[in-house]
Amino acid sequence: MERKIFIKNMVCNRCIMFIKTKFEKLDIELKHIELGAIIFEEESENDFEKIKTALEENGFEILLGQEEKLVEQTKITIIKLLQKLPLQLDKTLSKYLESKLNLEYSKISKIFSLKEHITIEKYFIKLKIEKAKELIQLQENNFTEISQQLDYSNVNHFSSQFKNETGMSLSSYKNEQRNFRNPLDQIV
C-alpha cells in the first residue's frame, strides 16, 4: 500500500539523496521523493518503524500532526523560493504562500508563529541572510548585485538587515573569510 509521510529537516537536495540511499539499504520501495515528503510502498507493518528509526537516527523527524506538516511545508516553500536567483516575487510573500499552500495567510502565519516562535517574515529574512552569506563567500558578486539578487530595494536596506541579523557589517563578514553560516534546518 502506498503511504505518504512528511519529514521535518529535509531541506536540500543532499537530504533527498541521503534518504534515497537509506531506502535502498532498508529495501523499501520509494515511489516519490521531494523536499519535506516521501511516498513509499508499505509492504509490512514493520516498514514504517524501520523508516522512522532510520530517519530519527540521522536528524530527521516524521511529522504526524497537521499543524507540524503545515509549518514544514511553509519552510520548504520559502526555501525553494530562495533556491532560484534572482529572487522574483511578483506578489507579496503572504500572497505567494497562500497560492502555494492553498490556505489563507492568516491561518498559515498564526500556526507558523505559534509552533516556531518566530514570524514567517522574520524566518524569510533569516533565510535571505543565509543566502547572502553563501553569495558573499562565493565572491562572484559585489554587495549591490547580491542585494538585487535577493530582491532588496537597495543595498543600504540589505546592509542594515545583514548587520541586524549577524552583528557584522557586510565588509567585516567578507573580510573574516570564515564560515559563519547556519544550516537551513536549524534556522528559527
PyMOL commands that place a pseudoatom at each C-alpha (Angstrom):
pseudoatom trace, name=CA, resn=MET, resi=1, chain=A, elem=C, hetatm=0, pos=[0.000, 0.000, 0.000]
pseudoatom trace, name=CA, resn=GLU, resi=2, chain=A, elem=C, hetatm=0, pos=[1.324, 3.454, -0.893]
pseudoatom trace, name=CA, resn=ARG, resi=3, chain=A, elem=C, hetatm=0, pos=[1.885, 5.767, 2.055]
pseudoatom trace, name=CA, resn=LYS, resi=4, chain=A, elem=C, hetatm=0, pos=[2.872, 9.415, 2.164]
pseudoatom trace, name=CA, resn=ILE, resi=5, chain=A, elem=C, hetatm=0, pos=[4.759, 10.864, 5.081]
pseudoatom trace, name=CA, resn=PHE, resi=6, chain=A, elem=C, hetatm=0, pos=[6.046, 14.350, 5.782]
pseudoatom trace, name=CA, resn=ILE, resi=7, chain=A, elem=C, hetatm=0, pos=[9.582, 14.746, 7.086]
pseudoatom trace, name=CA, resn=LYS, resi=8, chain=A, elem=C, hetatm=0, pos=[10.998, 17.567, 9.170]
pseudoatom trace, name=CA, resn=ASN, resi=9, chain=A, elem=C, hetatm=0, pos=[14.522, 18.892, 8.441]
pseudoatom trace, name=CA, resn=MET, resi=10, chain=A, elem=C, hetatm=0, pos=[14.534, 17.591, 4.854]
pseudoatom trace, name=CA, resn=VAL, resi=11, chain=A, elem=C, hetatm=0, pos=[15.590, 20.902, 3.325]
pseudoatom trace, name=CA, resn=CYS, resi=12, chain=A, elem=C, hetatm=0, pos=[18.055, 20.294, 0.495]
pseudoatom trace, name=CA, resn=ASN, resi=13, chain=A, elem=C, hetatm=0, pos=[18.944, 18.011, -2.395]
pseudoatom trace, name=CA, resn=ARG, resi=14, chain=A, elem=C, hetatm=0, pos=[21.572, 16.245, -0.268]
pseudoatom trace, name=CA, resn=CYS, resi=15, chain=A, elem=C, hetatm=0, pos=[18.773, 15.259, 2.114]
pseudoatom trace, name=CA, resn=ILE, resi=16, chain=A, elem=C, hetatm=0, pos=[16.883, 13.747, -0.817]
pseudoatom trace, name=CA, resn=MET, resi=17, chain=A, elem=C, hetatm=0, pos=[19.954, 11.784, -1.955]
pseudoatom trace, name=CA, resn=PHE, resi=18, chain=A, elem=C, hetatm=0, pos=[20.601, 10.596, 1.604]
pseudoatom trace, name=CA, resn=ILE, resi=19, chain=A, elem=C, hetatm=0, pos=[17.021, 9.375, 2.055]
pseudoatom trace, name=CA, resn=LYS, resi=20, chain=A, elem=C, hetatm=0, pos=[17.039, 7.591, -1.323]
pseudoatom trace, name=CA, resn=THR, resi=21, chain=A, elem=C, hetatm=0, pos=[20.181, 5.740, -0.246]
pseudoatom trace, name=CA, resn=LYS, resi=22, chain=A, elem=C, hetatm=0, pos=[18.649, 4.902, 3.128]
pseudoatom trace, name=CA, resn=PHE, resi=23, chain=A, elem=C, hetatm=0, pos=[15.542, 3.431, 1.457]
pseudoatom trace, name=CA, resn=GLU, resi=24, chain=A, elem=C, hetatm=0, pos=[17.709, 1.276, -0.806]
pseudoatom trace, name=CA, resn=LYS, resi=25, chain=A, elem=C, hetatm=0, pos=[19.526, -0.084, 2.258]
pseudoatom trace, name=CA, resn=LEU, resi=26, chain=A, elem=C, hetatm=0, pos=[16.193, -0.729, 4.007]
pseudoatom trace, name=CA, resn=ASP, resi=27, chain=A, elem=C, hetatm=0, pos=[14.932, -2.459, 0.840]
pseudoatom trace, name=CA, resn=ILE, resi=28, chain=A, elem=C, hetatm=0, pos=[11.749, -0.369, 0.853]
pseudoatom trace, name=CA, resn=GLU, resi=29, chain=A, elem=C, hetatm=0, pos=[10.382, 0.893, -2.468]
pseudoatom trace, name=CA, resn=LEU, resi=30, chain=A, elem=C, hetatm=0, pos=[10.434, 4.668, -2.718]
pseudoatom trace, name=CA, resn=LYS, resi=31, chain=A, elem=C, hetatm=0, pos=[7.741, 5.835, -5.146]
pseudoatom trace, name=CA, resn=HIS, resi=32, chain=A, elem=C, hetatm=0, pos=[8.269, 9.611, -4.943]
pseudoatom trace, name=CA, resn=ILE, resi=33, chain=A, elem=C, hetatm=0, pos=[10.506, 11.990, -3.053]
pseudoatom trace, name=CA, resn=GLU, resi=34, chain=A, elem=C, hetatm=0, pos=[10.569, 15.775, -2.771]
pseudoatom trace, name=CA, resn=LEU, resi=35, chain=A, elem=C, hetatm=0, pos=[11.698, 18.264, -0.153]
pseudoatom trace, name=CA, resn=GLY, resi=36, chain=A, elem=C, hetatm=0, pos=[9.765, 17.524, 3.019]
pseudoatom trace, name=CA, resn=ALA, resi=37, chain=A, elem=C, hetatm=0, pos=[7.807, 14.474, 1.833]
pseudoatom trace, name=CA, resn=ILE, resi=38, chain=A, elem=C, hetatm=0, pos=[8.066, 10.929, 0.508]
pseudoatom trace, name=CA, resn=ILE, resi=39, chain=A, elem=C, hetatm=0, pos=[5.694, 8.325, -0.864]
pseudoatom trace, name=CA, resn=PHE, resi=40, chain=A, elem=C, hetatm=0, pos=[6.739, 4.719, -0.345]
pseudoatom trace, name=CA, resn=GLU, resi=41, chain=A, elem=C, hetatm=0, pos=[5.351, 1.247, -0.779]
pseudoatom trace, name=CA, resn=GLU, resi=42, chain=A, elem=C, hetatm=0, pos=[4.478, -0.099, 2.658]
pseudoatom trace, name=CA, resn=GLU, resi=43, chain=A, elem=C, hetatm=0, pos=[4.607, -3.873, 2.442]
pseudoatom trace, name=CA, resn=SER, resi=44, chain=A, elem=C, hetatm=0, pos=[4.656, -4.715, 6.133]
pseudoatom trace, name=CA, resn=GLU, resi=45, chain=A, elem=C, hetatm=0, pos=[3.723, -3.069, 9.416]
pseudoatom trace, name=CA, resn=ASN, resi=46, chain=A, elem=C, hetatm=0, pos=[7.433, -3.081, 10.242]
pseudoatom trace, name=CA, resn=ASP, resi=47, chain=A, elem=C, hetatm=0, pos=[8.340, -0.757, 7.316]
pseudoatom trace, name=CA, resn=PHE, resi=48, chain=A, elem=C, hetatm=0, pos=[7.089, 2.425, 8.988]
pseudoatom trace, name=CA, resn=GLU, resi=49, chain=A, elem=C, hetatm=0, pos=[9.052, 1.715, 12.182]
pseudoatom trace, name=CA, resn=LYS, resi=50, chain=A, elem=C, hetatm=0, pos=[12.225, 0.945, 10.205]
pseudoatom trace, name=CA, resn=ILE, resi=51, chain=A, elem=C, hetatm=0, pos=[11.866, 4.219, 8.311]
pseudoatom trace, name=CA, resn=LYS, resi=52, chain=A, elem=C, hetatm=0, pos=[11.087, 6.202, 11.460]
pseudoatom trace, name=CA, resn=THR, resi=53, chain=A, elem=C, hetatm=0, pos=[14.152, 4.814, 13.257]
pseudoatom trace, name=CA, resn=ALA, resi=54, chain=A, elem=C, hetatm=0, pos=[16.475, 5.392, 10.286]
pseudoatom trace, name=CA, resn=LEU, resi=55, chain=A, elem=C, hetatm=0, pos=[15.275, 8.963, 9.823]
pseudoatom trace, name=CA, resn=GLU, resi=56, chain=A, elem=C, hetatm=0, pos=[15.458, 9.889, 13.506]
pseudoatom trace, name=CA, resn=GLU, resi=57, chain=A, elem=C, hetatm=0, pos=[18.993, 8.458, 13.802]
pseudoatom trace, name=CA, resn=ASN, resi=58, chain=A, elem=C, hetatm=0, pos=[20.020, 10.939, 11.113]
pseudoatom trace, name=CA, resn=GLY, resi=59, chain=A, elem=C, hetatm=0, pos=[18.356, 14.122, 12.353]
pseudoatom trace, name=CA, resn=PHE, resi=60, chain=A, elem=C, hetatm=0, pos=[15.041, 13.852, 10.517]
pseudoatom trace, name=CA, resn=GLU, resi=61, chain=A, elem=C, hetatm=0, pos=[11.608, 13.566, 12.074]
pseudoatom trace, name=CA, resn=ILE, resi=62, chain=A, elem=C, hetatm=0, pos=[8.315, 12.204, 10.762]
pseudoatom trace, name=CA, resn=LEU, resi=63, chain=A, elem=C, hetatm=0, pos=[5.550, 14.764, 11.104]
pseudoatom trace, name=CA, resn=LEU, resi=64, chain=A, elem=C, hetatm=0, pos=[2.247, 13.315, 12.159]
pseudoatom trace, name=CA, resn=GLY, resi=65, chain=A, elem=C, hetatm=0, pos=[0.223, 16.413, 13.112]
pseudoatom trace, name=CA, resn=GLN, resi=66, chain=A, elem=C, hetatm=0, pos=[-1.454, 18.670, 10.543]
pseudoatom trace, name=CA, resn=GLU, resi=67, chain=A, elem=C, hetatm=0, pos=[-0.006, 21.834, 12.081]
pseudoatom trace, name=CA, resn=GLU, resi=68, chain=A, elem=C, hetatm=0, pos=[3.537, 20.445, 12.032]
pseudoatom trace, name=CA, resn=LYS, resi=69, chain=A, elem=C, hetatm=0, pos=[3.056, 19.453, 8.383]
pseudoatom trace, name=CA, resn=LEU, resi=70, chain=A, elem=C, hetatm=0, pos=[1.867, 22.965, 7.530]
pseudoatom trace, name=CA, resn=VAL, resi=71, chain=A, elem=C, hetatm=0, pos=[4.875, 24.566, 9.247]
pseudoatom trace, name=CA, resn=GLU, resi=72, chain=A, elem=C, hetatm=0, pos=[7.298, 22.294, 7.394]
pseudoatom trace, name=CA, resn=GLN, resi=73, chain=A, elem=C, hetatm=0, pos=[5.527, 22.867, 4.064]
pseudoatom trace, name=CA, resn=THR, resi=74, chain=A, elem=C, hetatm=0, pos=[5.783, 26.615, 4.678]
pseudoatom trace, name=CA, resn=LYS, resi=75, chain=A, elem=C, hetatm=0, pos=[9.515, 26.350, 5.367]
pseudoatom trace, name=CA, resn=ILE, resi=76, chain=A, elem=C, hetatm=0, pos=[10.110, 24.184, 2.288]
pseudoatom trace, name=CA, resn=THR, resi=77, chain=A, elem=C, hetatm=0, pos=[8.108, 26.576, 0.093]
pseudoatom trace, name=CA, resn=ILE, resi=78, chain=A, elem=C, hetatm=0, pos=[10.223, 29.532, 1.236]
pseudoatom trace, name=CA, resn=ILE, resi=79, chain=A, elem=C, hetatm=0, pos=[13.493, 27.585, 0.879]
pseudoatom trace, name=CA, resn=LYS, resi=80, chain=A, elem=C, hetatm=0, pos=[12.551, 26.587, -2.682]
pseudoatom trace, name=CA, resn=LEU, resi=81, chain=A, elem=C, hetatm=0, pos=[11.779, 30.223, -3.458]
pseudoatom trace, name=CA, resn=LEU, resi=82, chain=A, elem=C, hetatm=0, pos=[15.316, 31.216, -2.460]
pseudoatom trace, name=CA, resn=GLN, resi=83, chain=A, elem=C, hetatm=0, pos=[16.999, 28.459, -4.458]
pseudoatom trace, name=CA, resn=LYS, resi=84, chain=A, elem=C, hetatm=0, pos=[16.329, 30.239, -7.738]
pseudoatom trace, name=CA, resn=LEU, resi=85, chain=A, elem=C, hetatm=0, pos=[18.052, 33.596, -8.071]
pseudoatom trace, name=CA, resn=PRO, resi=86, chain=A, elem=C, hetatm=0, pos=[17.427, 36.344, -8.779]
pseudoatom trace, name=CA, resn=LEU, resi=87, chain=A, elem=C, hetatm=0, pos=[14.557, 36.240, -6.317]
pseudoatom trace, name=CA, resn=GLN, resi=88, chain=A, elem=C, hetatm=0, pos=[11.489, 37.488, -8.116]
pseudoatom trace, name=CA, resn=LEU, resi=89, chain=A, elem=C, hetatm=0, pos=[8.360, 37.735, -6.052]
pseudoatom trace, name=CA, resn=ASP, resi=90, chain=A, elem=C, hetatm=0, pos=[5.735, 39.230, -8.321]
pseudoatom trace, name=CA, resn=LYS, resi=91, chain=A, elem=C, hetatm=0, pos=[3.427, 39.470, -5.315]
pseudoatom trace, name=CA, resn=THR, resi=92, chain=A, elem=C, hetatm=0, pos=[3.866, 39.679, -1.555]
pseudoatom trace, name=CA, resn=LEU, resi=93, chain=A, elem=C, hetatm=0, pos=[5.269, 36.721, 0.359]
pseudoatom trace, name=CA, resn=SER, resi=94, chain=A, elem=C, hetatm=0, pos=[1.876, 36.269, 2.013]
pseudoatom trace, name=CA, resn=LYS, resi=95, chain=A, elem=C, hetatm=0, pos=[0.084, 36.027, -1.366]
pseudoatom trace, name=CA, resn=TYR, resi=96, chain=A, elem=C, hetatm=0, pos=[2.791, 33.702, -2.662]
pseudoatom trace, name=CA, resn=LEU, resi=97, chain=A, elem=C, hetatm=0, pos=[2.354, 31.344, 0.308]
pseudoatom trace, name=CA, resn=GLU, resi=98, chain=A, elem=C, hetatm=0, pos=[-1.426, 31.461, 0.011]
pseudoatom trace, name=CA, resn=SER, resi=99, chain=A, elem=C, hetatm=0, pos=[-1.215, 30.395, -3.625]
pseudoatom trace, name=CA, resn=LYS, resi=100, chain=A, elem=C, hetatm=0, pos=[1.347, 27.639, -2.980]
pseudoatom trace, name=CA, resn=LEU, resi=101, chain=A, elem=C, hetatm=0, pos=[-0.267, 26.195, 0.157]
pseudoatom trace, name=CA, resn=ASN, resi=102, chain=A, elem=C, hetatm=0, pos=[-3.926, 26.824, -0.744]
pseudoatom trace, name=CA, resn=LEU, resi=103, chain=A, elem=C, hetatm=0, pos=[-4.708, 28.338, 2.647]
pseudoatom trace, name=CA, resn=GLU, resi=104, chain=A, elem=C, hetatm=0, pos=[-5.394, 31.812, 3.954]
pseudoatom trace, name=CA, resn=TYR, resi=105, chain=A, elem=C, hetatm=0, pos=[-2.214, 33.534, 5.047]
pseudoatom trace, name=CA, resn=SER, resi=106, chain=A, elem=C, hetatm=0, pos=[-3.679, 34.429, 8.437]
pseudoatom trace, name=CA, resn=LYS, resi=107, chain=A, elem=C, hetatm=0, pos=[-4.012, 30.704, 9.240]
pseudoatom trace, name=CA, resn=ILE, resi=108, chain=A, elem=C, hetatm=0, pos=[-0.542, 29.852, 7.884]
pseudoatom trace, name=CA, resn=SER, resi=109, chain=A, elem=C, hetatm=0, pos=[1.021, 32.736, 9.807]
pseudoatom trace, name=CA, resn=LYS, resi=110, chain=A, elem=C, hetatm=0, pos=[-0.772, 32.007, 13.072]
pseudoatom trace, name=CA, resn=ILE, resi=111, chain=A, elem=C, hetatm=0, pos=[0.196, 28.319, 13.110]
pseudoatom trace, name=CA, resn=PHE, resi=112, chain=A, elem=C, hetatm=0, pos=[3.781, 29.037, 11.988]
pseudoatom trace, name=CA, resn=SER, resi=113, chain=A, elem=C, hetatm=0, pos=[4.312, 31.678, 14.681]
pseudoatom trace, name=CA, resn=LEU, resi=114, chain=A, elem=C, hetatm=0, pos=[2.727, 29.501, 17.361]
pseudoatom trace, name=CA, resn=LYS, resi=115, chain=A, elem=C, hetatm=0, pos=[4.864, 26.458, 16.526]
pseudoatom trace, name=CA, resn=GLU, resi=116, chain=A, elem=C, hetatm=0, pos=[8.168, 28.159, 15.651]
pseudoatom trace, name=CA, resn=HIS, resi=117, chain=A, elem=C, hetatm=0, pos=[8.057, 31.229, 17.948]
pseudoatom trace, name=CA, resn=ILE, resi=118, chain=A, elem=C, hetatm=0, pos=[9.061, 33.435, 15.011]
pseudoatom trace, name=CA, resn=THR, resi=119, chain=A, elem=C, hetatm=0, pos=[7.031, 35.158, 12.313]
pseudoatom trace, name=CA, resn=ILE, resi=120, chain=A, elem=C, hetatm=0, pos=[7.161, 33.975, 8.717]
pseudoatom trace, name=CA, resn=GLU, resi=121, chain=A, elem=C, hetatm=0, pos=[8.588, 37.351, 7.716]
pseudoatom trace, name=CA, resn=LYS, resi=122, chain=A, elem=C, hetatm=0, pos=[11.434, 37.063, 10.236]
pseudoatom trace, name=CA, resn=TYR, resi=123, chain=A, elem=C, hetatm=0, pos=[12.117, 33.486, 9.096]
pseudoatom trace, name=CA, resn=PHE, resi=124, chain=A, elem=C, hetatm=0, pos=[12.241, 34.696, 5.474]
pseudoatom trace, name=CA, resn=ILE, resi=125, chain=A, elem=C, hetatm=0, pos=[14.716, 37.421, 6.417]
pseudoatom trace, name=CA, resn=LYS, resi=126, chain=A, elem=C, hetatm=0, pos=[16.925, 34.893, 8.212]
pseudoatom trace, name=CA, resn=LEU, resi=127, chain=A, elem=C, hetatm=0, pos=[16.920, 32.654, 5.137]
pseudoatom trace, name=CA, resn=LYS, resi=128, chain=A, elem=C, hetatm=0, pos=[17.749, 35.584, 2.864]
pseudoatom trace, name=CA, resn=ILE, resi=129, chain=A, elem=C, hetatm=0, pos=[20.687, 36.480, 5.108]
pseudoatom trace, name=CA, resn=GLU, resi=130, chain=A, elem=C, hetatm=0, pos=[21.952, 32.877, 4.985]
pseudoatom trace, name=CA, resn=LYS, resi=131, chain=A, elem=C, hetatm=0, pos=[21.709, 33.005, 1.198]
pseudoatom trace, name=CA, resn=ALA, resi=132, chain=A, elem=C, hetatm=0, pos=[23.585, 36.324, 1.251]
pseudoatom trace, name=CA, resn=LYS, resi=133, chain=A, elem=C, hetatm=0, pos=[26.367, 34.718, 3.322]
pseudoatom trace, name=CA, resn=GLU, resi=134, chain=A, elem=C, hetatm=0, pos=[26.665, 31.976, 0.728]
pseudoatom trace, name=CA, resn=LEU, resi=135, chain=A, elem=C, hetatm=0, pos=[26.836, 34.516, -2.114]
pseudoatom trace, name=CA, resn=ILE, resi=136, chain=A, elem=C, hetatm=0, pos=[29.427, 36.617, -0.267]
pseudoatom trace, name=CA, resn=GLN, resi=137, chain=A, elem=C, hetatm=0, pos=[31.625, 33.569, 0.266]
pseudoatom trace, name=CA, resn=LEU, resi=138, chain=A, elem=C, hetatm=0, pos=[31.435, 32.679, -3.419]
pseudoatom trace, name=CA, resn=GLN, resi=139, chain=A, elem=C, hetatm=0, pos=[32.928, 36.130, -4.162]
pseudoatom trace, name=CA, resn=GLU, resi=140, chain=A, elem=C, hetatm=0, pos=[31.290, 36.263, -7.585]
pseudoatom trace, name=CA, resn=ASN, resi=141, chain=A, elem=C, hetatm=0, pos=[29.144, 39.364, -6.959]
pseudoatom trace, name=CA, resn=ASN, resi=142, chain=A, elem=C, hetatm=0, pos=[29.524, 42.668, -5.188]
pseudoatom trace, name=CA, resn=PHE, resi=143, chain=A, elem=C, hetatm=0, pos=[27.145, 43.707, -2.394]
pseudoatom trace, name=CA, resn=THR, resi=144, chain=A, elem=C, hetatm=0, pos=[24.872, 45.702, -4.720]
pseudoatom trace, name=CA, resn=GLU, resi=145, chain=A, elem=C, hetatm=0, pos=[24.465, 42.708, -7.043]
pseudoatom trace, name=CA, resn=ILE, resi=146, chain=A, elem=C, hetatm=0, pos=[23.753, 40.407, -4.097]
pseudoatom trace, name=CA, resn=SER, resi=147, chain=A, elem=C, hetatm=0, pos=[21.146, 42.820, -2.747]
pseudoatom trace, name=CA, resn=GLN, resi=148, chain=A, elem=C, hetatm=0, pos=[19.480, 42.879, -6.176]
pseudoatom trace, name=CA, resn=GLN, resi=149, chain=A, elem=C, hetatm=0, pos=[19.541, 39.087, -6.460]
pseudoatom trace, name=CA, resn=LEU, resi=150, chain=A, elem=C, hetatm=0, pos=[17.798, 38.838, -3.083]
pseudoatom trace, name=CA, resn=ASP, resi=151, chain=A, elem=C, hetatm=0, pos=[15.192, 41.453, -4.086]
pseudoatom trace, name=CA, resn=TYR, resi=152, chain=A, elem=C, hetatm=0, pos=[16.199, 44.182, -1.644]
pseudoatom trace, name=CA, resn=SER, resi=153, chain=A, elem=C, hetatm=0, pos=[15.030, 47.666, -2.576]
pseudoatom trace, name=CA, resn=ASN, resi=154, chain=A, elem=C, hetatm=0, pos=[18.575, 48.994, -2.173]
pseudoatom trace, name=CA, resn=VAL, resi=155, chain=A, elem=C, hetatm=0, pos=[21.982, 47.997, -0.849]
pseudoatom trace, name=CA, resn=ASN, resi=156, chain=A, elem=C, hetatm=0, pos=[21.567, 50.123, 2.305]
pseudoatom trace, name=CA, resn=HIS, resi=157, chain=A, elem=C, hetatm=0, pos=[18.466, 48.180, 3.334]
pseudoatom trace, name=CA, resn=PHE, resi=158, chain=A, elem=C, hetatm=0, pos=[20.315, 44.920, 2.650]
pseudoatom trace, name=CA, resn=SER, resi=159, chain=A, elem=C, hetatm=0, pos=[23.358, 46.094, 4.612]
pseudoatom trace, name=CA, resn=SER, resi=160, chain=A, elem=C, hetatm=0, pos=[21.250, 47.200, 7.571]
pseudoatom trace, name=CA, resn=GLN, resi=161, chain=A, elem=C, hetatm=0, pos=[19.296, 43.942, 7.674]
pseudoatom trace, name=CA, resn=PHE, resi=162, chain=A, elem=C, hetatm=0, pos=[22.508, 41.908, 7.374]
pseudoatom trace, name=CA, resn=LYS, resi=163, chain=A, elem=C, hetatm=0, pos=[24.079, 43.745, 10.308]
pseudoatom trace, name=CA, resn=ASN, resi=164, chain=A, elem=C, hetatm=0, pos=[20.899, 43.372, 12.417]
pseudoatom trace, name=CA, resn=GLU, resi=165, chain=A, elem=C, hetatm=0, pos=[20.879, 39.608, 11.848]
pseudoatom trace, name=CA, resn=THR, resi=166, chain=A, elem=C, hetatm=0, pos=[24.587, 38.828, 12.050]
pseudoatom trace, name=CA, resn=GLY, resi=167, chain=A, elem=C, hetatm=0, pos=[26.032, 41.622, 14.166]
pseudoatom trace, name=CA, resn=MET, resi=168, chain=A, elem=C, hetatm=0, pos=[28.600, 42.166, 11.414]
pseudoatom trace, name=CA, resn=SER, resi=169, chain=A, elem=C, hetatm=0, pos=[28.800, 44.576, 8.503]
pseudoatom trace, name=CA, resn=LEU, resi=170, chain=A, elem=C, hetatm=0, pos=[28.906, 43.113, 5.020]
pseudoatom trace, name=CA, resn=SER, resi=171, chain=A, elem=C, hetatm=0, pos=[32.575, 44.084, 4.657]
pseudoatom trace, name=CA, resn=SER, resi=172, chain=A, elem=C, hetatm=0, pos=[33.528, 42.592, 8.021]
pseudoatom trace, name=CA, resn=TYR, resi=173, chain=A, elem=C, hetatm=0, pos=[31.818, 39.345, 7.126]
pseudoatom trace, name=CA, resn=LYS, resi=174, chain=A, elem=C, hetatm=0, pos=[33.557, 39.201, 3.747]
pseudoatom trace, name=CA, resn=ASN, resi=175, chain=A, elem=C, hetatm=0, pos=[36.963, 40.020, 5.253]
pseudoatom trace, name=CA, resn=GLU, resi=176, chain=A, elem=C, hetatm=0, pos=[36.678, 37.408, 8.027]
pseudoatom trace, name=CA, resn=GLN, resi=177, chain=A, elem=C, hetatm=0, pos=[37.000, 34.624, 5.441]
pseudoatom trace, name=CA, resn=ARG, resi=178, chain=A, elem=C, hetatm=0, pos=[35.330, 32.227, 7.905]
pseudoatom trace, name=CA, resn=ASN, resi=179, chain=A, elem=C, hetatm=0, pos=[32.150, 30.273, 7.512]
pseudoatom trace, name=CA, resn=PHE, resi=180, chain=A, elem=C, hetatm=0, pos=[29.536, 31.700, 9.877]
pseudoatom trace, name=CA, resn=ARG, resi=181, chain=A, elem=C, hetatm=0, pos=[26.658, 30.089, 8.006]
pseudoatom trace, name=CA, resn=ASN, resi=182, chain=A, elem=C, hetatm=0, pos=[23.834, 28.254, 9.722]
pseudoatom trace, name=CA, resn=PRO, resi=183, chain=A, elem=C, hetatm=0, pos=[22.275, 25.031, 8.413]
pseudoatom trace, name=CA, resn=LEU, resi=184, chain=A, elem=C, hetatm=0, pos=[18.818, 25.722, 6.949]
pseudoatom trace, name=CA, resn=ASP, resi=185, chain=A, elem=C, hetatm=0, pos=[17.148, 23.143, 9.167]
pseudoatom trace, name=CA, resn=GLN, resi=186, chain=A, elem=C, hetatm=0, pos=[18.371, 24.996, 12.268]
pseudoatom trace, name=CA, resn=ILE, resi=187, chain=A, elem=C, hetatm=0, pos=[17.059, 28.455, 11.361]
pseudoatom trace, name=CA, resn=VAL, resi=188, chain=A, elem=C, hetatm=0, pos=[14.297, 29.653, 13.671]
for i in range(1, 188): cmd.bond("trace and resi %d" % i, "trace and resi %d" % (i + 1))
show_as sticks, trace
zoom trace
